[in-house]
Amino acid sequence: MISFNNVSKIYDMGAVKVKALDCVSLEIGGGEFVSVLGPSGSGKSTLMHLIGCLDTPTDGAYRLDDQPVEGLKRNDLAAIRNRRIGFVFQNFNLLAYATALENVELPMIYKKISGRERRRKATELLELVGLGDRAGHRPSELSGGERQRVAIARALANDPDIILADEPTGNLDSQSGKEIVELFRKLHGAGKTLIVVTHDRNVAAQTRRVLNLLDGKLVGDRLN
């Protein structure tokens, strides 16, 4: 499903050029549950941004289901993101003024799905993540773990093939973090491709495969 061939990403900071990824080659098949493990500055988030079509490589080739991605225009990348990829972020990225239900509905608004169908599906997704009784609550009325569950429900709104999670347990207590990882395992069991970016070895140990990044290079690729 996902293929990188000697992918590099260089950020031009004016007088300084920063190589965030250095000739990374990898393949991730459909239905895999993969963690990307490494310290701060290792290139984990850059890798996630490239996989998620939020950015494009400076060098090398990225194919998603055999479709070249590196040469696509911004609108084409946005269409892939909206159709194929769900994102979960460390800071949740929920709208503070909107209810849990309204936050989950948001991606479906962009796809012009009718209000009635949006509410039906958002309700179903909140029930899937164990928050059926919290649909009318705003983020400030939810715990960190509950907010992350809303974010996961929102990531599932357009039924993407791939879920990308960037440090999804980073702002959670240990128990909430375990519950989020268990939810990911459930989604993997349902056939989703999950890629979790983390610096936490305990989180990585719960995935089926671990990619290790260091200084922008892929230095390890092992099965758990």
N, C-alpha and C positions, 0 to 999 in steps of 0.2 A: 504493500500500500504506500509506504513512505520510503523514498530512496534518496540518499545524499551521496554524491560522488565528488570527493575532494572539495567540499564546500568551505569557503572562507568568508568571513565578514570583517571588514575594516571600517572603523568609524574615523572620519576626518575631523579632528578637533582643532583645525587651524594649523598651527606649527607642528602639531603632533598627530601621528596616525596610530590608532589603537587597533590591534588585531584581536578581536573578541573571539573569533573562531578561526582555527588554523588547520585547513585541509582535513576536514572531518568527513569520513565515509561511513555510512551505516544503512541498514535496512530494518524497517519495523513492519511486520505483517499485520493484516487485519485481525482484530480480536485479541491482540497482545495487551498485556498489562506491564508497562515499563516504567521504571523510575530513572531519572537523570540526576545523579548524585555528584556533588562537588562543593568546595568551599565558595565563599563570596568571591566574585571576580573570575570564576573558572569558565564562564561562557554559557552557563545553564539557561539563563533567561534569553540570551541571544538565540540559542538553539530553539527554544520554545517559540520565539517570535518568528523565526524562519519557518518552522514546521507549521505554525498557525497562519502563515501568509500575512502577518503583520509587518513583515519586512522581507527584503529579497537579498540573496547572496551577492557579495562583491565578486567572487570567483566560484567556479564549480557549478554543478548541476543538481537541481532538486526536482524530483518527479513525484507527483501525487497520483497514484493509480495510472502510471505511465504518461501522465500529462506533464510536460515541462512547465515549471512554475516560475523560474527565474526571469523569464522575459515578459511575463504578463503585466498588463496595465493595472493601475490602481482599482478601477471599477471591476475588473475581472477578479482581482484578489479579494475584493470585498464580497463579491458574489460567492466565491468558494468558501469564505469564512462563514457567511450567513447560511449556506446550504450544508456544509460538511463538518464544521468544527464548532464545538462548544467550549467556552473558556471559564475557568474558575480561578479567582485571584486571591492572594493572601489577605488583601484588605476588603474583600467581598464585592466592592464596587456596586453597592445597591443604592437606589435613589432614596434619599432620606425621607422625602415627603410622601412616598408611595407605600402602599401596603405590600405585604408579602405576595399576595395574589397579583397585584398590579406589576410588581417587579418581574415576576415570572412571565407575565403576559407580554412584556416589552419586546422581546425579539419577534414575537408573532405579529406585532403591529407593523414592523418593518416589512413583513411578508404579506401584509394586507389581508390577514385572516380575519374573518368576521368576529365581532365582539362576543357573540354567543359561543362560538367555537373556541375562542381564546380563553374565556372563563372556564369552559368545560375542561379543556386540556390543562390549564394552569392548576385547577383544583385537583385534577388527577395526579399531576406531578408533585404537588405539595403533599398529597397523601402518600405517594411513593417514598418520599424522603421523611415521612413521619411527622409532618407538620399540618395535617389536614385541619386541625383545630386552631391554627395560628394564622390562617389566611388573611384575616382583617387587621393584623398587627403590623405596625411600622418597625423598621430596623431598630430604632431606639428602644423598642419594647421587647426585643428578642435578645437572647444570650448570643455570645460569639459563635457557639456551635450551631445554634438555630439559624443565625445569619448565613453561615456557610452552607447550610442545607438549602436555604432559599436560593443561594447563588448556584448550587448544583442543579436544583430544579430549573432555574432559568437557563443554565447551560444546555439542558435537555429539551428545551421548548421546541426547537425546530428539528428534533430527532436526528442529531448529527451522528456521523459514523465515529468521529474522533472527539474525545474529551481531553483537553489540555489543562492541567492544574499547576499553577505556579505557587509553590510553598503554601499549599492549601491548609496546612495545620500550623503554620508559623505563628498565628495570633491566637491560638487556642490552648486551653489547658490540656493536660495529658489525656483525661478521660474523653473530652470532646474530640480530640485528635484521633483517638482510637475509633470512635464512632464514625468519623468521616472516612477513615481508611476502610472500615468495614462496609460502609455504603459504596465506596469505590469497588470493593471486591464483588459486591452484589451486582453492580452495573457491568463489571467485566464478565460475570457469569451469565448476564443477559446478552452478551455478544458485542458490547462496546469496546472500542480500542481506547485504552487509557494511557496517558503519558503524564507522569507526575514529576515535576521539578522540585527537588528538595535538598537540603543540606543535612537532613536528619536520617541517620543510618537506621533507626528503628522503623521509620516510615518505609525506607527503601527495602528493608527486609520483608515487608508484607507484599511486595510486588513479585511478579514471576521472573522479571529480568531487570538487571541493573546496568546502566551505562555510566561509567565514571569519566568526568571531565576534570581537567587540570590545565590551567593556563591556556584555555582555548583548544586543547587537544583532547581527543578521545583516547584515554589511557586504559580503559577496561570495559569489558562487555561480558557479563556472566549471567547464568541462570541461578535462581534461588532454589 
